[in-house]
Amino acid sequence: MLLFGQGILSTLEGMHSVVKGETWESVAANYGVSIMELQAANPDVKRQKLKKGTLLIIPKKQQQISYVPVSEVPEKPLRVIRTVISDLKVGVMLPLSDKKMVEFYRGLLMAADSVRKSGVNLDIHAWDCGTTSAQVEALLPKIGELDVLFGPASATQIPAVAEACKERGTRLVLPFFTGQTMQDYPLVYNATPSNTVLFEAATKKFMSFYADRNYVIVNSGKTDFKGKLLTEAITQGLSERSVTPRTLAIEGDDFAYETAFNQFRENMIVLDDSSLPSLNTLLSHLKAFRQNHPQYRLSLVGYSEWQDEAETLMGDFFAFDTYIVSPCYYNRLDDRIKRFERTYARNFRAYILKENPRYAALGFDLGCYFLTGLATQGDTFEQMQNSLRQKPYQNWFRFERSTSGLSFTNSFVQFIHYTPESKIELIR
């Protein structure tokens, strides 16, 4: 009986407790087994939607069996699931001739310094990978066994790096990639949400918080892909509630604006163009309309690019109760941010670039999230990451499995709300 029991245990990888949102597909992908194998190991678990807290037996990956004399079978170390990692091996692969990438790397180094103070040993390797496929492929043999790799930035380089990381079981964090999710790679993290993901998440918030308002889509007469995505997402969200938004030509007269707006409800004005010229044109018309009709309650829905103009347009944002949709927010007036900028300047004898987003803050926030998470959660990071406490300078992260159940993408979105009381609040 003892030998029989050992034989059974040797076929199992371990136990897994299902967390919210996990499916048969995502659990199987996470452990590298097929859905059929996973379900066969758990015959008593219903095949429908998995429930949080359900314990699953994880079978070992199926391998081809070859019979050799016992004396020739080498001893293999047992695979140990690490719940903490005190010695992290970290890689960075970026085009370091780019000032923005250098700033991101410096922010990442500041995060590493912060994590080291908690007693974690970090072995960091950085490579300048340029921008071509040939440049990055020449570096792949140097990767070795890493716990996490940050980069690259070029979309043409990502597939080869993702494949190399998949073979090694290395987590690959893509700080800047906003294209299609890397469906076949279970340990790839897209840190910057695509516009499609961002606006779908934003629409859910709008429908949750402000579904009863009168939505007005303003047609700028220009072609803007980002504006098209946002207006289509909001239109679809309203359609699911059997509501149709009103439409308005940006150069319409006072009567056209009055017809589109509702005097008895708050009006959410969504411009279909993210550019500054269209914003200025719309603001000009809204100011004229308000002079003639001060009783109307007007709110403006904006894009993350508009934050670049916040210093000059702050008064207008406050006046029109503006909600800017953005995955990040950098408040230079915050005392924490001021200290961060002073530390950066002291360490690197340079000032943080005035870009949106700030690349140094992105590097720091992303570094803290993964280095702290892996150090404290080890190989259970994928299941436990949502329990991480975040206090970022700029970027928040809410990684969710893609629809394929494999790679992760950041779905965090917030509204930067410029209130009529001249205050800025973050709605998350």
BAKOLGU-919642 format. One record per residue (C-alpha): residue number from 0; residue in three letters; x, y, z. Coordinates in steps of 0.02 Angstrom, whole numbers, always signed. Example, Ala and Ser with C-alpha at 12.3 -4.5 7.8 and 13.67 -1.06 7.14 Angstrom:
<sites>
(0,ALA,(+615,-225,+390))
(1,SER,(+684,-53,+357))
</sites>
This chain:
<sites>
(0,MET,(+0,+0,+0))
(1,LEU,(+142,+119,+37))
(2,LEU,(+214,+98,-138))
(3,PHE,(+42,+123,-213))
(4,GLY,(+18,+283,-114))
(5,GLN,(+186,+350,-169))
(6,GLY,(+142,+311,-348))
(7,ILE,(-17,+413,-336))
(8,LEU,(+71,+560,-257))
(9,SER,(+207,+559,-387))
(10,THR,(+79,+597,-523))
(11,LEU,(+19,+755,-437))
(12,GLU,(+94,+928,-448))
(13,GLY,(+3,+990,-292))
(14,MET,(-158,+1074,-239))
(15,HIS,(-230,+1238,-301))
(16,SER,(-361,+1346,-217))
(17,VAL,(-470,+1434,-346))
(18,VAL,(-475,+1623,-333))
(19,LYS,(-608,+1740,-403))
(20,GLY,(-610,+1748,-593))
(21,GLU,(-513,+1589,-626))
(22,THR,(-576,+1462,-752))
(23,TRP,(-530,+1284,-798))
(24,GLU,(-434,+1359,-945))
(25,SER,(-333,+1484,-843))
(26,VAL,(-287,+1359,-705))
(27,ALA,(-233,+1229,-833))
(28,ALA,(-130,+1358,-928))
(29,ASN,(-48,+1420,-768))
(30,TYR,(+15,+1245,-725))
(31,GLY,(+54,+1192,-903))
(32,VAL,(-70,+1048,-912))
(33,SER,(-219,+1019,-1026))
(34,ILE,(-398,+1054,-974))
(35,MET,(-439,+869,-1000))
(36,GLU,(-298,+815,-883))
(37,LEU,(-350,+941,-752))
(38,GLN,(-532,+889,-757))
(39,ALA,(-486,+703,-754))
(40,ALA,(-388,+732,-594))
(41,ASN,(-541,+816,-517))
(42,PRO,(-691,+707,-563))
(43,ASP,(-793,+767,-415))
(44,VAL,(-785,+951,-466))
(45,LYS,(-924,+1012,-578))
(46,ARG,(-869,+1055,-754))
(47,GLN,(-961,+1222,-756))
(48,LYS,(-894,+1386,-686))
(49,LEU,(-765,+1361,-549))
(50,LYS,(-810,+1430,-377))
(51,LYS,(-691,+1531,-270))
(52,GLY,(-608,+1421,-137))
(53,THR,(-627,+1257,-232))
(54,LEU,(-474,+1145,-208))
(55,LEU,(-408,+1069,-367))
(56,ILE,(-282,+928,-384))
(57,ILE,(-147,+978,-509))
(58,PRO,(-81,+834,-614))
(59,LYS,(+97,+830,-674))
(60,LYS,(+132,+875,-854))
(61,GLN,(+120,+720,-963))
(62,GLN,(+289,+665,-1029))
(63,GLN,(+342,+527,-1147))
(64,ILE,(+403,+377,-1044))
(65,SER,(+564,+289,-1090))
(66,TYR,(+621,+133,-997))
(67,VAL,(+802,+125,-942))
(68,PRO,(+891,+23,-809))
(69,VAL,(+863,+90,-635))
(70,SER,(+1049,+114,-610))
(71,GLU,(+1053,+234,-757))
(72,VAL,(+908,+345,-701))
(73,PRO,(+981,+508,-636))
(74,GLU,(+909,+582,-479))
(75,LYS,(+804,+737,-515))
(76,PRO,(+773,+870,-383))
(77,LEU,(+592,+891,-333))
(78,ARG,(+508,+1049,-397))
(79,VAL,(+484,+1163,-249))
(80,ILE,(+348,+1293,-249))
(81,ARG,(+424,+1449,-172))
(82,THR,(+305,+1554,-69))
(83,VAL,(+439,+1688,-48))
(84,ILE,(+594,+1729,-150))
(85,SER,(+733,+1813,-51))
(86,ASP,(+856,+1812,-198))
(87,LEU,(+776,+1884,-355))
(88,LYS,(+856,+1874,-526))
(89,VAL,(+798,+2022,-630))
(90,GLY,(+829,+2068,-811))
(91,VAL,(+802,+2232,-904))
(92,MET,(+803,+2237,-1095))
(93,LEU,(+774,+2411,-1168))
(94,PRO,(+841,+2527,-1304))
(95,LEU,(+949,+2628,-1186))
(96,SER,(+996,+2757,-1317))
(97,ASP,(+821,+2828,-1290))
(98,LYS,(+810,+2956,-1148))
(99,LYS,(+637,+2897,-1100))
(100,MET,(+697,+2717,-1083))
(101,VAL,(+845,+2774,-978))
(102,GLU,(+727,+2868,-864))
(103,PHE,(+615,+2715,-847))
(104,TYR,(+769,+2608,-803))
(105,ARG,(+824,+2734,-672))
(106,GLY,(+651,+2729,-593))
(107,LEU,(+663,+2539,-591))
(108,LEU,(+832,+2551,-503))
(109,MET,(+756,+2665,-371))
(110,ALA,(+621,+2534,-343))
(111,ALA,(+754,+2399,-326))
(112,ASP,(+845,+2505,-196))
(113,SER,(+682,+2523,-99))
(114,VAL,(+647,+2335,-106))
(115,ARG,(+824,+2293,-50))
(116,LYS,(+793,+2387,+111))
(117,SER,(+664,+2254,+157))
(118,GLY,(+800,+2120,+154))
(119,VAL,(+779,+2055,-25))
(120,ASN,(+935,+2017,-126))
(121,LEU,(+924,+2075,-307))
(122,ASP,(+1036,+2019,-449))
(123,ILE,(+998,+2140,-592))
(124,HIS,(+1060,+2122,-771))
(125,ALA,(+1027,+2257,-902))
(126,TRP,(+1050,+2247,-1091))
(127,ASP,(+1036,+2381,-1225))
(128,CYS,(+930,+2287,-1352))
(129,GLY,(+912,+2424,-1482))
(130,THR,(+755,+2416,-1588))
(131,THR,(+782,+2277,-1716))
(132,SER,(+745,+2091,-1710))
(133,ALA,(+927,+2047,-1746))
(134,GLN,(+988,+2151,-1599))
(135,VAL,(+873,+2068,-1474))
(136,GLU,(+899,+1891,-1539))
(137,ALA,(+1087,+1910,-1512))
(138,LEU,(+1050,+1941,-1327))
(139,LEU,(+933,+1795,-1296))
(140,PRO,(+1071,+1670,-1250))
(141,LYS,(+1125,+1788,-1111))
(142,ILE,(+957,+1791,-1023))
(143,GLY,(+988,+1637,-916))
(144,GLU,(+864,+1592,-779))
(145,LEU,(+776,+1751,-726))
(146,ASP,(+627,+1772,-610))
(147,VAL,(+567,+1923,-709))
(148,LEU,(+620,+2021,-864))
(149,PHE,(+565,+2200,-902))
(150,GLY,(+556,+2248,-1086))
(151,PRO,(+581,+2259,-1232))
(152,ALA,(+491,+2412,-1301))
(153,SER,(+487,+2370,-1487))
(154,ALA,(+339,+2265,-1545))
(155,THR,(+449,+2177,-1673))
(156,GLN,(+564,+2113,-1535))
(157,ILE,(+431,+2050,-1415))
(158,PRO,(+385,+1881,-1494))
(159,ALA,(+564,+1813,-1488))
(160,VAL,(+589,+1872,-1308))
(161,ALA,(+419,+1803,-1256))
(162,GLU,(+464,+1633,-1329))
(163,ALA,(+630,+1630,-1238))
(164,CYS,(+546,+1677,-1074))
(165,LYS,(+413,+1544,-1099))
(166,GLU,(+547,+1410,-1117))
(167,ARG,(+631,+1468,-957))
(168,GLY,(+474,+1500,-854))
(169,THR,(+521,+1684,-837))
(170,ARG,(+390,+1819,-810))
(171,LEU,(+398,+1947,-949))
(172,VAL,(+336,+2122,-906))
(173,LEU,(+301,+2235,-1056))
(174,PRO,(+297,+2415,-993))
(175,PHE,(+247,+2501,-1156))
(176,PHE,(+164,+2374,-1270))
(177,THR,(-18,+2419,-1311))
(178,GLY,(-51,+2301,-1456))
(179,GLN,(-142,+2135,-1459))
(180,THR,(-120,+2029,-1304))
(181,MET,(+14,+1894,-1316))
(182,GLN,(-113,+1753,-1312))
(183,ASP,(+6,+1604,-1308))
(184,TYR,(+115,+1659,-1162))
(185,PRO,(+45,+1630,-986))
(186,LEU,(+180,+1732,-897))
(187,VAL,(+172,+1890,-1004))
(188,TYR,(+109,+2050,-921))
(189,ASN,(+51,+2199,-1026))
(190,ALA,(+74,+2344,-905))
(191,THR,(-1,+2480,-1015))
(192,PRO,(-183,+2447,-1060))
(193,SER,(-231,+2464,-1242))
(194,ASN,(-358,+2598,-1287))
(195,THR,(-488,+2462,-1315))
(196,VAL,(-462,+2389,-1140))
(197,LEU,(-453,+2563,-1063))
(198,PHE,(-615,+2627,-1139))
(199,GLU,(-711,+2468,-1107))
(200,ALA,(-663,+2479,-923))
(201,ALA,(-705,+2666,-922))
(202,THR,(-876,+2633,-998))
(203,LYS,(-916,+2508,-860))
(204,LYS,(-877,+2645,-734))
(205,PHE,(-982,+2773,-826))
(206,MET,(-1129,+2653,-834))
(207,SER,(-1107,+2607,-650))
(208,PHE,(-1093,+2785,-584))
(209,TYR,(-1175,+2900,-712))
(210,ALA,(-1294,+2797,-819))
(211,ASP,(-1441,+2913,-783))
(212,ARG,(-1358,+3065,-864))
(213,ASN,(-1391,+3133,-1038))
(214,TYR,(-1246,+3081,-1149))
(215,VAL,(-1204,+3191,-1299))
(216,ILE,(-1079,+3134,-1432))
(217,VAL,(-997,+3285,-1513))
(218,ASN,(-944,+3256,-1694))
(219,SER,(-785,+3353,-1731))
(220,GLY,(-785,+3311,-1916))
(221,LYS,(-609,+3239,-1897))
(222,THR,(-545,+3061,-1899))
(223,ASP,(-472,+3008,-1732))
(224,PHE,(-452,+2823,-1692))
(225,LYS,(-445,+2852,-1504))
(226,GLY,(-601,+2960,-1506))
(227,LYS,(-690,+2832,-1612))
(228,LEU,(-652,+2695,-1485))
(229,LEU,(-715,+2796,-1337))
(230,THR,(-876,+2855,-1417))
(231,GLU,(-914,+2682,-1485))
(232,ALA,(-884,+2603,-1314))
(233,ILE,(-1000,+2727,-1228))
(234,THR,(-1131,+2708,-1364))
(235,GLN,(-1126,+2519,-1342))
(236,GLY,(-1137,+2535,-1154))
(237,LEU,(-1291,+2645,-1169))
(238,SER,(-1367,+2529,-1299))
(239,GLU,(-1360,+2385,-1175))
(240,ARG,(-1471,+2493,-1064))
(241,SER,(-1587,+2532,-1211))
(242,VAL,(-1526,+2712,-1217))
(243,THR,(-1466,+2807,-1371))
(244,PRO,(-1347,+2954,-1347))
(245,ARG,(-1386,+3119,-1429))
(246,THR,(-1269,+3185,-1563))
(247,LEU,(-1207,+3361,-1596))
(248,ALA,(-1098,+3439,-1732))
(249,ILE,(-958,+3537,-1649))
(250,GLU,(-989,+3690,-1759))
(251,GLY,(-1177,+3689,-1727))
(252,ASP,(-1268,+3848,-1678))
(253,ASP,(-1345,+3889,-1510))
(254,PHE,(-1508,+3803,-1554))
(255,ALA,(-1417,+3641,-1601))
(256,TYR,(-1326,+3640,-1434))
(257,GLU,(-1487,+3675,-1338))
(258,THR,(-1577,+3535,-1431))
(259,ALA,(-1441,+3409,-1389))
(260,PHE,(-1431,+3456,-1204))
(261,ASN,(-1559,+3416,-1070))
(262,GLN,(-1610,+3558,-953))
(263,PHE,(-1667,+3441,-814))
(264,ARG,(-1524,+3314,-811))
(265,GLU,(-1335,+3324,-805))
(266,ASN,(-1259,+3318,-978))
(267,MET,(-1104,+3211,-1012))
(268,ILE,(-1018,+3284,-1165))
(269,VAL,(-904,+3161,-1258))
(270,LEU,(-796,+3233,-1397))
(271,ASP,(-749,+3109,-1534))
(272,ASP,(-575,+3184,-1556))
(273,SER,(-436,+3183,-1426))
(274,SER,(-336,+3324,-1507))
(275,LEU,(-310,+3495,-1426))
(276,PRO,(-378,+3600,-1573))
(277,SER,(-546,+3510,-1565))
(278,LEU,(-550,+3530,-1376))
(279,ASN,(-521,+3717,-1390))
(280,THR,(-658,+3733,-1521))
(281,LEU,(-781,+3640,-1411))
(282,LEU,(-735,+3743,-1257))
(283,SER,(-766,+3902,-1357))
(284,HIS,(-942,+3845,-1403))
(285,LEU,(-980,+3784,-1226))
(286,LYS,(-929,+3951,-1151))
(287,ALA,(-1044,+4043,-1271))
(288,PHE,(-1186,+3923,-1235))
(289,ARG,(-1166,+3941,-1047))
(290,GLN,(-1177,+4130,-1059))
(291,ASN,(-1348,+4113,-1141))
(292,HIS,(-1407,+3961,-1038))
(293,PRO,(-1325,+3961,-865))
(294,GLN,(-1457,+3839,-798))
(295,TYR,(-1388,+3690,-895))
(296,ARG,(-1273,+3570,-802))
(297,LEU,(-1129,+3523,-915))
(298,SER,(-992,+3393,-888))
(299,LEU,(-850,+3357,-1009))
(300,VAL,(-773,+3184,-1039))
(301,GLY,(-589,+3195,-1084))
(302,TYR,(-435,+3098,-1139))
(303,SER,(-271,+3066,-1050))
(304,GLU,(-180,+3180,-1174))
(305,TRP,(-277,+3327,-1104))
(306,GLN,(-174,+3314,-944))
(307,ASP,(-29,+3389,-1041))
(308,GLU,(-130,+3549,-1053))
(309,ALA,(-194,+3546,-875))
(310,GLU,(-90,+3696,-820))
(311,THR,(-162,+3810,-955))
(312,LEU,(-338,+3736,-961))
(313,MET,(-362,+3703,-775))
(314,GLY,(-495,+3839,-758))
(315,ASP,(-595,+3769,-903))
(316,PHE,(-584,+3592,-835))
(317,PHE,(-653,+3651,-669))
(318,ALA,(-788,+3757,-752))
(319,PHE,(-853,+3611,-855))
(320,ASP,(-842,+3476,-721))
(321,THR,(-718,+3375,-823))
(322,TYR,(-688,+3186,-809))
(323,ILE,(-523,+3133,-891))
(324,VAL,(-509,+2947,-928))
(325,SER,(-333,+2888,-888))
(326,PRO,(-237,+2737,-823))
(327,CYS,(-118,+2850,-727))
(328,TYR,(-106,+3018,-637))
(329,TYR,(+49,+3116,-587))
(330,ASN,(+17,+3256,-463))
(331,ARG,(+170,+3368,-456))
(332,LEU,(+96,+3462,-308))
(333,ASP,(+96,+3305,-200))
(334,ASP,(+233,+3307,-67))
(335,ARG,(+275,+3124,-104))
(336,ILE,(+302,+3167,-287))
(337,LYS,(+412,+3315,-242))
(338,ARG,(+522,+3203,-134))
(339,PHE,(+529,+3074,-273))
(340,GLU,(+586,+3205,-399))
(341,ARG,(+719,+3272,-278))
(342,THR,(+786,+3096,-248))
(343,TYR,(+792,+3062,-435))
(344,ALA,(+885,+3225,-468))
(345,ARG,(+1009,+3189,-328))
(346,ASN,(+1042,+3010,-384))
(347,PHE,(+1059,+3040,-571))
(348,ARG,(+1102,+3226,-585))
(349,ALA,(+955,+3252,-703))
(350,TYR,(+774,+3308,-696))
(351,ILE,(+626,+3198,-739))
(352,LEU,(+565,+3229,-916))
(353,LYS,(+398,+3321,-929))
(354,GLU,(+311,+3183,-1023))
(355,ASN,(+142,+3102,-993))
(356,PRO,(+164,+2978,-914))
(357,ARG,(+324,+3011,-817))
(358,TYR,(+437,+2867,-864))
(359,ALA,(+534,+2870,-700))
(360,ALA,(+374,+2852,-600))
(361,LEU,(+315,+2710,-714))
(362,GLY,(+480,+2619,-688))
(363,PHE,(+471,+2642,-500))
(364,ASP,(+288,+2589,-484))
(365,LEU,(+307,+2438,-598))
(366,GLY,(+468,+2386,-513))
(367,CYS,(+393,+2396,-339))
(368,TYR,(+239,+2299,-393))
(369,PHE,(+334,+2150,-466))
(370,LEU,(+489,+2147,-357))
(371,THR,(+390,+2162,-196))
(372,GLY,(+258,+2041,-259))
(373,LEU,(+381,+1906,-311))
(374,ALA,(+485,+1927,-154))
(375,THR,(+334,+1907,-39))
(376,GLN,(+228,+1785,-141))
(377,GLY,(+354,+1687,-243))
(378,ASP,(+281,+1562,-364))
(379,THR,(+105,+1598,-299))
(380,PHE,(+116,+1775,-371))
(381,GLU,(-7,+1739,-512))
(382,GLN,(-141,+1684,-389))
(383,MET,(-105,+1811,-250))
(384,GLN,(-58,+1972,-342))
(385,ASN,(-227,+2055,-315))
(386,SER,(-190,+2058,-129))
(387,LEU,(-38,+2170,-154))
(388,ARG,(-49,+2338,-68))
(389,GLN,(-7,+2476,-189))
(390,LYS,(+45,+2654,-153))
(391,PRO,(+113,+2710,-321))
(392,TYR,(+174,+2880,-375))
(393,GLN,(+82,+2872,-540))
(394,ASN,(+29,+2701,-606))
(395,TRP,(-92,+2577,-529))
(396,PHE,(-102,+2396,-587))
(397,ARG,(-248,+2277,-598))
(398,PHE,(-188,+2130,-702))
(399,GLU,(-320,+2012,-770))
(400,ARG,(-305,+1857,-876))
(401,SER,(-344,+1881,-1060))
(402,THR,(-499,+1800,-1134))
(403,SER,(-390,+1653,-1186))
(404,GLY,(-347,+1622,-1004))
(405,LEU,(-162,+1647,-1034))
(406,SER,(-69,+1814,-1031))
(407,PHE,(-112,+1958,-916))
(408,THR,(-160,+2137,-959))
(409,ASN,(-178,+2289,-847))
(410,SER,(-362,+2341,-845))
(411,PHE,(-348,+2482,-719))
(412,VAL,(-436,+2644,-762))
(413,GLN,(-482,+2798,-663))
(414,PHE,(-570,+2964,-688))
(415,ILE,(-471,+3121,-647))
(416,HIS,(-616,+3231,-597))
(417,TYR,(-596,+3420,-602))
(418,THR,(-744,+3475,-495))
(419,PRO,(-838,+3642,-506))
(420,GLU,(-772,+3675,-330))
(421,SER,(-596,+3685,-404))
(422,LYS,(-540,+3520,-329))
(423,ILE,(-463,+3367,-411))
(424,GLU,(-527,+3198,-357))
(425,LEU,(-479,+3026,-419))
(426,ILE,(-625,+2907,-452))
(427,ARG,(-564,+2728,-456))
</sites>
